[in-house]
Amino acid sequence: MMFYRSFFPRDVFSQLDRLHSQLSHAFEGSPNIRGAEGGFPAINLGTTERSVEIHAFAPGIDPASLDVQIDKGVLTLSGERKTEERAEQTTIHVDERFSGEFRRVIALPDDIDATAVSARYSDGVLQISVPRREAAQPRRITIQ
């Protein structure tokens, strides 16, 4: 089956699709603590023996507008993407880029060292590295 979608305003199905998308976006709640799919910014999260690594994909956002906090083992990433300036006579047919305030909340493991967190923003990707406490890292025990 092939779906037809026109980007011109006289197509009723295109208008209904856009209206449905706008209504869905208006009534969405904020992402839950597990980082529900579809939240902004999209994130990748992984662990190593030495750290928890988080990559947040947030292109076009001023790094100064991002706020990263850790409190009681919960990392909160929040900020705002400004609405793009458009010419007054521009008729928008499709607007899929998210704008507005956002917030992502991630539960971290108990063995992290919240005093040594580092964050770096490059090419639209925010990389947050949360090291694990030295006592929690695996170590080899010498047999005598």
C-alpha positions as MATLAB code, in Angstrom:
seq = 'MMFYRSFFPRDVFSQLDRLHSQLSHAFEGSPNIRGAEGGFPAINLGTTERSVEIHAFAPGIDPASLDVQIDKGVLTLSGERKTEERAEQTTIHVDERFSGEFRRVIALPDDIDATAVSARYSDGVLQISVPRREAAQPRRITIQ';
ca = [
       0.000    0.000    0.000;
       1.327    3.425   -0.895;
       0.492    6.510    1.135;
      -0.040    9.805   -0.634;
       0.917   13.004    1.118;
       0.841   16.414   -0.446;
       2.660   19.381    1.031;
       0.148   21.857   -0.331;
      -2.607   23.308    1.907;
      -5.560   22.310   -0.296;
      -5.051   18.615    0.414;
      -7.605   17.714    3.132;
      -5.681   14.623    4.278;
      -2.494   16.605    4.681;
      -4.337   19.191    6.760;
      -5.900   16.491    8.950;
      -2.516   14.834    9.428;
      -0.968   18.155   10.463;
      -3.849   18.895   12.854;
      -3.531   15.442   14.425;
       0.212   15.954   14.878;
      -0.281   19.368   16.503;
      -2.951   18.057   18.885;
      -0.825   15.075   19.846;
       2.121   17.344   20.561;
      -0.025   19.729   22.640;
      -1.300   16.984   24.947;
       1.924   15.025   25.389;
       3.290   14.851   28.915;
       6.953   15.223   29.671;
       9.064   12.083   29.258;
       9.098    9.810   32.293;
      12.108    8.838   34.366;
      12.920    5.988   31.989;
      13.304    8.415   29.084;
      10.283    7.455   27.007;
      10.708    7.213   23.267;
      10.004   10.374   21.373;
      11.369   12.724   24.022;
      13.597   15.611   23.099;
      16.489   15.544   22.917;
      17.000   11.959   21.760;
      19.536   10.231   23.988;
      21.882    7.269   23.929;
      22.888    5.925   27.326;
      25.523    3.307   28.078;
      27.779    2.127   30.870;
      31.388    1.026   31.121;
      33.306   -0.333   34.097;
      34.471    3.207   34.843;
      31.550    5.480   33.861;
      28.013    6.108   32.668;
      28.030    7.754   29.238;
      25.104    9.852   27.995;
      24.842   11.384   24.523;
      22.020   13.874   23.962;
      21.368   14.846   20.344;
      20.403   18.531   20.396;
      21.485   20.260   17.185;
      20.963   23.977   16.842;
      20.809   24.654   20.565;
      23.074   27.167   22.256;
      25.103   25.203   24.856;
      24.647   28.113   27.291;
      20.887   27.416   27.303;
      21.389   23.803   28.452;
      21.174   22.909   32.139;
      22.542   19.613   33.502;
      22.019   18.741   37.168;
      22.507   15.647   39.313;
      20.551   15.320   42.533;
      20.178   12.123   44.587;
      21.222    9.875   41.715;
      18.960   11.502   39.127;
      20.388   13.426   36.177;
      18.168   16.161   34.739;
      18.855   17.719   31.354;
      16.743   20.744   30.497;
      16.803   23.731   28.198;
      14.976   25.515   25.455;
      15.122   25.518   21.688;
      14.077   28.884   20.327;
      11.519   29.123   17.529;
      13.121   29.940   14.209;
      12.518   33.373   12.720;
      10.437   33.237    9.536;
       9.445   35.777    6.947;
       5.991   37.197    7.663;
       4.461   35.965    4.392;
       5.780   32.407    4.766;
       3.091   29.717    4.703;
       4.239   26.677    6.675;
       3.229   23.340    5.154;
       5.299   21.024    7.382;
       6.933   21.951   10.685;
       8.548   18.894   12.274;
      11.335   20.590   14.213;
      10.706   20.760   17.946;
      10.833   24.177   19.594;
      10.143   25.170   23.174;
      11.257   24.029   26.595;
      12.355   20.449   27.183;
      13.398   18.233   30.072;
      14.827   14.714   30.234;
      15.269   12.851   33.514;
      17.555    9.821   33.862;
      17.957    7.598   36.945;
      21.644    6.795   37.507;
      23.185    3.784   39.285;
      24.074    4.078   42.981;
      27.838    3.840   42.438;
      28.392    7.132   40.562;
      30.654    9.978   41.653;
      28.487   13.093   41.209;
      31.403   15.406   42.054;
      33.435   14.495   38.953;
      30.886   14.758   36.123;
      32.030   16.246   32.819;
      29.922   17.580   29.940;
      30.972   18.606   26.428;
      28.892   19.977   23.529;
      30.200   19.503   20.007;
      28.475   19.363   16.607;
      24.996   19.266   18.149;
      25.772   16.423   20.556;
      26.005   16.896   24.322;
      28.239   14.219   25.838;
      27.933   13.733   29.586;
      30.347   11.407   31.362;
      29.491   10.381   34.927;
      32.381    8.442   36.493;
      31.814    5.564   38.889;
      33.348    5.724   42.365;
      36.782    4.148   42.596;
      35.566    1.700   45.253;
      32.875    0.413   42.865;
      35.260   -0.382   40.017;
      36.413   -3.964   39.543;
      39.934   -4.774   40.673;
      42.134   -7.784   40.431;
      43.023   -9.526   43.656;
      46.448  -11.069   43.884;
      46.511  -14.669   45.185;
      49.398  -15.378   47.573;
];
